[in-house]
Amino acid sequence: MNTITADQLRAKISNNDNIQIIDIREDYEFEDNNIGGTNIPMENMLNSLDQIDASKQVIICCRTGKRSAAMIHTIERKLSLENIYSLEGGVFGFLGIKA
């Protein structure tokens, strides 16, 4: 499984790299704190695989990185993607919020 650190993601955002961020938390979690991207709650993710842009580096994030890591395994098996990453520490780690 591929992972990306908060610092690596910040650099990609600053450089306007060709990335897609998908936040798999619930809507209310996304509304409270987010780092941008698209919100597709985890329960809807497998029915929304067509929203993944395989031409971009895809970063899946959640609150702390646990849900995104689990989702990455499933997506990798279903789509055979190699350019998909889980955000280490999740959105809270990226924003410096204690979980």
VOGU-3710 file (C-alpha; in Angstrom, 3 decimals, decimal comma):
1> mntitadqlr> 0,000/0,000/0,000  1,265/3,448/-0,927  1,202/6,219/1,651  1,922/9,929/1,532  2,917/12,171/4,427  1,286/15,481/5,258  4,463/17,332/4,218  4,595/15,500/0,875  0,939/16,342/0,225  1,476/20,000/1,167
11> akisnndniq> 4,320/20,136/-1,373  2,127/18,615/-4,074  -0,641/21,109/-3,344  1,846/24,030/-3,371  3,327/22,835/-6,674  -0,149/22,407/-8,219  0,723/18,785/-8,975  -1,817/16,693/-10,857  -3,524/15,106/-7,827  -7,002/14,150/-6,743
21> iidiredyef> -7,912/14,207/-3,051  -10,842/12,065/-1,928  -11,995/12,392/1,688  -13,930/9,288/2,781  -15,223/10,663/6,069  -18,897/11,325/6,698  -20,368/14,594/5,390  -20,508/16,191/8,849  -16,827/15,348/9,461  -15,856/16,881/6,125
31> ednniggtni> -17,847/20,036/6,911  -16,057/20,434/10,279  -12,465/20,073/8,983  -11,234/19,354/5,487  -8,232/19,849/3,263  -10,192/20,223/0,056  -10,905/17,627/-2,545  -14,029/15,585/-2,991  -16,051/14,107/-0,142  -17,256/10,566/-0,818
41> pmenmlnsld> -18,225/8,867/2,456  -16,632/5,444/2,912  -19,994/3,662/2,676  -20,480/5,148/-0,817  -16,925/4,764/-2,059  -17,235/1,359/-3,734  -20,278/2,589/-5,657  -18,351/5,720/-6,694  -15,171/4,203/-8,119  -15,953/5,876/-11,443
51> qidaskqvii> -15,133/9,207/-9,763  -11,489/8,178/-9,347  -9,346/9,860/-11,979  -6,754/7,199/-12,813  -4,714/9,756/-14,762  -3,892/11,579/-11,514  -2,133/10,665/-8,305  -5,082/9,888/-6,025  -4,866/10,586/-2,293  -7,500/9,000/-0,080
61> ccrtgkrsaa> -7,892/10,557/3,355  -9,957/10,146/6,485  -9,702/11,413/10,061  -6,550/9,561/11,193  -5,523/7,383/8,238  -7,039/4,071/9,356  -10,164/4,079/7,185  -8,247/5,328/4,160  -5,635/2,573/4,541  -8,390/-0,067/4,583
71> mihtierkls> -10,120/1,522/1,590  -6,862/1,649/-0,400  -6,496/-2,129/-0,172  -10,001/-2,634/-1,538  -9,618/-0,082/-4,334  -6,230/-1,482/-5,381  -7,761/-4,952/-5,730  -10,811/-3,757/-7,643  -9,110/-1,294/-9,997  -5,473/-2,463/-10,045
81> leniyslegg> -4,298/1,110/-9,508  -0,738/1,887/-8,508  -1,091/5,674/-8,197  -3,369/5,669/-5,145  -2,141/6,755/-1,710  -3,389/6,882/1,872  -2,649/10,097/3,783  -0,563/9,148/6,836  -2,123/10,587/9,985  -5,227/11,589/8,047
91> vfgflgika> -6,817/15,010/7,916  -6,200/15,571/11,629  -2,480/14,942/11,143  -2,408/17,252/8,122  -4,153/20,033/10,062  -2,235/19,426/13,305  -5,346/18,458/15,282  -4,968/15,977/18,146  -7,169/12,921/17,541
//
